[in-house]
Amino acid sequence: MKVKLVNSAHSGASAKLLNDRGVVVATVDQSKPTDLADGLRITGVLSAKPVFGQRSEGGPTPWRSTAFPALSADCTLSGKLVRTLRLDSRTTAQVFKVSAGHYQARVFRDGRLVRFLDAHGRSGAALYGSRTLVLNPDGTTVTWTGSETAPAPRLGRYKLVNGATVKLVERDGVYGARLTTGHGTFPVSWAKGRPVVLQDDVTLVVLGPDGTLSSHIYGRSVQKAPAYLGA
């Protein structure tokens, strides 16, 4: 038997027990942090330093403890809870203040952690289902639904409802986007492993690691997904 340990900012710690053929026979995670029948448990499953415990027998047998791999600082919750937002009937977001100009957020859907955001000197973002959430370094948030392209869209130029354009590019398997508005053309931002935010005072665009583009135009009563113009 082998155990695979995974520590994720978006879903917490998890451990999978694999048999000799590599088949998963037991799992502990945020939905079920303890499995006494298989002798598995996670202490602090959503904490900064979760610990995996395992024992081969029940009763008073001591647990053998193993620390999970540490996450980078920008993936580790370290702030103080300042408010909780209800985004819809199933989704809430907890906003944490780390310091001036540095905020973090956790998004929970049906009680489960699904996304982690870090905004330190730049905005952080999350895309999940049809919802987009942007967290700014001053702790403010912007959220919307239904204004995104399908995952892995076509490379090329996209038009937003206010006339601004976004050019989607790809390099070495990483998607990037260049925003052009009335203020000019901005440098390419790359979504390497996490969403990135492109914006001016009116236009807000989020690019996901899978190439999804989601846009929000301030002051517009009707929002639409970016429309493909061509290569």
DABEL-V847005 format. One record per run of one state. SS is the DSSP state (hx for helix, st for strand, lp for the rest). FROM is the first residue (numbers start at 0). TO is the last residue. If there is no record, write none. Layout:
# DABEL-V847005
ss: [SS:SS]
from: [FROM:FROM]
to: [TO:TO]
This chain:
# DABEL-V847005
ss: [lp:st:lp:st:lp:st:lp:st:lp:st:lp:st:lp:st:lp:st:lp:hx:lp:st:lp:st:lp:st:lp:st:lp:st:lp:st:lp:st:lp:st:lp:st:lp:st:lp:st:lp:st:lp:st:lp:st:lp:st:lp:st:lp:st:lp]
from: [0:1:8:11:18:23:29:31:32:33:35:39:43:50:54:63:67:72:75:79:86:90:99:101:109:111:120:123:128:130:135:140:145:147:148:155:159:164:171:173:181:183:185:188:190:195:199:202:207:212:217:226:230]
to: [0:7:10:17:22:28:30:31:32:34:38:42:49:53:62:66:71:74:78:85:89:98:100:108:110:119:122:127:129:134:139:144:146:147:154:158:163:170:172:180:182:184:187:189:194:198:201:206:211:216:225:229:230]
